[in-house]
Amino acid sequence: MKNVTIAVNGVEHRASVEPRLLLVHFLREVVGLTGTHIGCETSLCGACTVLLDGRAVKSCTVLAVQADGRKVTTVEGLAQGDKLHAIQEGFWEEHGLQCGFCTPGVILCSHDLLSRNPSPSDTEIRESINGNLCRCTGYQHIVNAIRSASRKMNKRVPARAAAAR
Amino acid sequence: MARNGKPKAAPKNNGKRNGQAAHWVGKKLKRKEDPRLIQGISHYTDDIKLPRMLYCAFARSPHAHAEIRDIHTDKARAVSGVVGVFTSQDTSGIGMVPCAIQMPDLKVPKHPVLATGRVRFVGEPVAVVVAEDIYAARDGAELVEVDYDPLPVVTDMEKALSEDTPFVHDEFRTNRAFTHALKNGDIASAFKKADHVIKQRMLNQRLAPVAMEGRAVVGEYLPGENRLTIWSATQIPHLLRTQLSVMLGLPETAVRVIAPEVGGGFGSKLNVYREEAIVPWLAMKLNRPVKWAETRRENLACTIHGRDTINDVELALKKDGTILGLRVRILADLGAYHQLLTPLIPQLTALMLAGSYKIPAIDIEIQGVFTNKMSTDAYRGAGRPEATYIVERIMDVAAHELGMDSAQFRFKNFPLSKQFPYTTITGLTYDSAKYQESLKKALQLSAYDSLRRRQKSGWKQGKYYGVGVSTYVEICAIGPSAATPAGGWESGTVRIEPTGKVTVLTGASPHGQGEETTFAQLIADQLGIDPDDVNVVHGDTMAVPYGIGTFGSRGTAVGGTAAYMATQKLKAKMATLAAHLLDAKPADITIGRGRLTTKGNKKSISFGELVMAAYTARNIPPGFEPGMEATHFFEPSNFTFPFGAHIASVEVDGETGEVKIDKYVAVDDCGNVLNPLLVDGQIHGGIAQGLGQAMWEELIYNEDGQLVTGSLMDYALPKAHLLPDFTLERTVTPSPVNPMGVKGVGEAGTIASTPCMVNAVCDALSPLGVRHIDMPLKPERVWRAITHAQASRDEHEQAMAGAVAKSSNSKSGRKTAGRRA
């Protein structure tokens, strides 16, 4: 067994875990956050995508011990109280989900994209979510959702910057 | 939480139904389901965790066909954390996995929950290991040792029907599970009179539904209460409850099935699976809650598959393109066992083989075939995509053969709108349609003429542009009970609570379709209230009256109608009480904007006051039942028949066989629309799934019965960058079958897009002499078709040249022959 300390959505979790424990099982079984879903356990579907130190990773192929001392953001960590994150709003407004199973992974993958590329083209959006499979939507409304989030976030950023000054 | 998309001003009425203004129906309302889903705070079955819960994993057969000599479980039991290992010896008291279909000559093999004596497909469960955590359970499953005696395997349908085949089930002495014929009209004379007979063999490959959430089951048994609760990722909680109570020998009243959040189904969860019985049995046996969640490998190997037919098609035509008759011979690969609806699916194909055309004579023969594979069953469209593929492909092959434009060929053979309701040669009565209108609209939207011009000029420059046309008609709102194995009605209860909030209980069991929103829109309009005040409850057999479930595009058309009808009963009841309280006649009461008002707006009572009066019941008319609740079991009088026309424009690389989708246009008619945003979503997803079949998806078993496409690395689902933006339009032809005039839209996209895409690619390559390519149209397969066509053309040209040369100069003719040798 190994001791790990992982900050999940800003809260530190200490646990003694088997070295083979996957990060996704750590999140779901140890921390008890089940918004991160398991879709294939082989890194192919992207349902388990979370942010590890801000970058999207598929948590079914990261060991909990590899996340020791690092920061993890899951879908549960995006909204601020009652205020949804702009990406979540985008998915709601543009009907970017149907069954919702792949959604947390796609949201976190697009979070990574928008942090690196605040105004992606539709092609860039489609390419960035290539590792996230959705069987319900045909992706078109997902692309609309991410585009809409990008616009919203770009509007808010200058306003926030101005407020800071 | 932000308010749910309420318009700022009172929206304009876009139609009145039953005297009620449509404020919410037809609006692009944001979904009520979404806030919990986008925050990851909803609960799918695998998210359920109960105190003292155990986890299980299955040891499954690596052989497609083998005798089980012995099973050794000692090593598995020795794993730390393993609580028990169970084999068929332990589970023999559990009933057989059910098949709901009856046919005169249907052979129904025994289908025990764990393999008994023999295994018949790769992945068949042999033992189950239960442990304190999933890691220990899987360690244990790896250590279950089974002595197998491998037997000969059959995976090819034609071989399975031949003389020297091994039998999947020895007791039948044949692999022919059933035959089914549908014949009508004078087929012999149709083919005799025909100027042209178009023949084509086409394969419809085996597919995996791949809902993103795999199957999952949790069982909990409380012996004191004699209450078994089963959470399952299912589309049919009530039917599952009935079947599991029989399999487990419990009174149905002791069993509660809950379908919590369900992550997609596409037909794969419209079933009763072995694991759904084993997991609750374990919970009873061990007196602890037990959970099983499928791995993706299990999902691909052991959840039902779809399609898998060989179709020999012959179309008899007059020289002007008029259809005279259609003959189809189908072999349907059923796999090794029957799941719930396995033998039904090819019969649905037969019913829909008239497509959207006037066909005076038809002759269909189907054979269902056992092979050493996982069962096939209902996958999105369930028999109808197979039918549409046959019809729409043969129409295109015929149009090409006759040198007619594909669209014109179809116009020629459509029934006219005034001929509806239209009785087809297969015996169905299509409710309403305007096939001409939808195809015309699709032609306009795709700029069809300019696509054709581009194609012609492209050929001159060695570019292969193709235009694919596909029309379709779908059988939805399944269905009248007489035509279904387990009842085709649906239940709906509407209850106005004392505080005026409304609960809708529906027997439909949505799993992504958004009926918590659309039903709220529907009922809110009927009661003149806000959809935020309507809470739609589904998927819990203790909360909801018996229902059938969600499949076959029936949720809205059958389940929604049940809720609508219940609301009509409730409105009559409200009017009675309001008339009593306001001293008026019930017929003079109108309901709307939160009030009940007498004729001429003289007197009114608020919705809340009226409902409270029904519950306090101190001042009610004689004979008036207190409370405010009504239930309706809606039995549809017919199916509904949505239809449409899709057009795809593609470019095929003649060197590599790669296909690029330039444009995809879909004009669909699903009758009246409750929420356009959700209808678009259904169409988008359906198109993507149908293109998946056309382009990438294929489950492959090798000769030994090994599933060689057993992971998402090998089974290629459509990804975002592979798909274009789809351009959608609608025509609206209300259905007369239900009062809302809705038809259903869950499967339309899947049905139309597969032949549309294949038609486009074959059209692109037609100048090269390519007539047909079997799916999926992977670059390699397209390239082979091009190369093959090129080779036969060269051969033909050389033969022609040789023949010409021979007649003029016998010497050079011999040379040509020598080169070819």
Contacts between the chains, C-beta under 8 A, distances in Angstrom:
chain1	res1	chain2	res2	distance
A	18	B	135	7.0
A	20	B	135	7.2
A	21	B	135	7.7
A	25	B	134	7.7
A	28	B	47	7.7
A	29	B	49	8.0
A	29	B	133	7.7
A	32	B	49	7.7
A	33	B	40	7.3
A	34	B	40	7.4
A	34	B	43	7.0
A	34	B	44	7.8
A	34	B	46	7.7
A	34	B	47	3.7
A	34	B	49	8.0
A	35	B	39	7.0
A	35	B	40	1.9
A	35	B	41	6.4
A	36	B	40	7.0
A	37	B	44	7.1
A	37	B	46	7.8
A	37	B	212	7.8
A	37	B	213	7.1
A	37	B	263	7.5
A	38	B	46	7.0
A	38	B	293	7.4
A	39	B	212	5.3
A	39	B	213	7.4
A	39	B	214	7.7
A	39	B	296	6.8
A	40	B	296	3.9
A	40	B	711	7.6
A	40	B	712	5.3
A	41	B	295	6.1
A	41	B	296	6.5
A	42	B	296	6.7
A	42	B	711	6.1
A	42	B	712	6.8
A	42	B	713	7.2
A	44	B	296	7.8
A	44	B	711	7.0
A	44	B	712	3.9
A	44	B	713	5.9
A	45	B	212	6.7
A	45	B	296	7.2
A	45	B	712	5.9
A	47	B	212	6.1
A	74	B	40	6.7
A	75	B	38	7.6
A	75	B	39	6.6
A	75	B	40	3.6
A	76	B	39	6.6
A	76	B	40	5.0
A	76	B	41	6.7
A	78	B	39	7.4
A	79	B	39	5.6
A	82	B	1	5.8
A	84	B	2	7.4
A	84	B	35	7.6
A	84	B	38	7.1
A	84	B	39	7.4
A	88	B	38	4.4
A	88	B	39	6.7
A	91	B	34	7.1
A	91	B	38	5.1
A	92	B	30	5.5
A	92	B	31	7.4
A	92	B	34	4.7
A	92	B	35	7.0
A	92	B	38	5.9
A	93	B	30	6.2
A	95	B	30	7.6
A	95	B	31	6.9
A	95	B	677	4.7
A	95	B	678	6.7
A	95	B	680	7.5
A	95	B	681	5.1
A	97	B	34	6.5
A	97	B	37	5.9
A	97	B	38	6.8
A	98	B	264	7.4
A	98	B	512	3.9
A	98	B	513	7.1
A	98	B	514	6.9
A	98	B	681	5.9
A	98	B	682	8.0
A	98	B	685	6.6
A	99	B	211	7.3
A	99	B	212	6.8
A	99	B	213	6.9
A	99	B	261	7.9
A	99	B	262	6.9
A	99	B	263	4.6
A	99	B	264	4.2
A	99	B	511	5.9
A	99	B	512	3.1
A	100	B	33	7.2
A	100	B	34	7.5
A	100	B	37	3.2
A	100	B	38	7.4
A	100	B	42	6.8
A	100	B	261	6.9
A	100	B	263	6.9
A	100	B	512	7.1
A	101	B	44	6.7
A	101	B	211	7.7
A	101	B	212	4.2
A	101	B	213	4.3
A	101	B	263	3.1
A	101	B	264	6.4
A	102	B	212	4.8
A	103	B	37	5.8
A	103	B	38	6.1
A	104	B	38	7.9
A	104	B	40	4.7
A	107	B	38	6.8
A	122	B	725	7.6
A	123	B	721	7.5
A	125	B	720	7.6
A	126	B	720	4.1
A	126	B	721	4.4
A	126	B	723	7.8
A	127	B	720	7.6
A	127	B	721	5.1
A	129	B	720	4.9
A	130	B	719	5.1
A	130	B	720	5.8
A	130	B	721	5.3
A	132	B	720	7.6
A	133	B	212	6.6
A	133	B	712	7.1
A	133	B	717	5.3
A	133	B	719	6.9
A	134	B	212	6.9
A	134	B	720	7.9
A	135	B	210	5.9
A	135	B	211	6.2
A	135	B	212	5.2
A	135	B	264	5.4
A	135	B	266	7.1
A	135	B	685	7.3
A	135	B	689	7.2
A	135	B	717	6.9
A	136	B	212	7.7
A	136	B	264	5.8
A	136	B	512	5.3
A	136	B	681	7.5
A	136	B	685	4.7
A	137	B	681	6.0
A	137	B	684	5.9
A	137	B	685	5.3
A	137	B	688	7.6
A	138	B	684	3.5
A	138	B	685	4.7
A	138	B	686	7.6
A	138	B	687	5.8
A	138	B	688	3.4
A	138	B	689	7.8
A	138	B	718	7.7
A	138	B	723	6.4
A	138	B	726	6.8
A	138	B	749	7.7
A	139	B	684	7.7
A	139	B	688	6.9
A	139	B	718	7.9
A	139	B	720	4.3
A	139	B	723	5.9
A	140	B	684	4.8
A	140	B	723	7.7
A	140	B	725	5.8
A	140	B	726	6.1
A	141	B	680	7.5
A	141	B	681	5.8
A	141	B	684	6.5
A	142	B	720	7.2
A	143	B	720	7.1
A	143	B	725	7.7
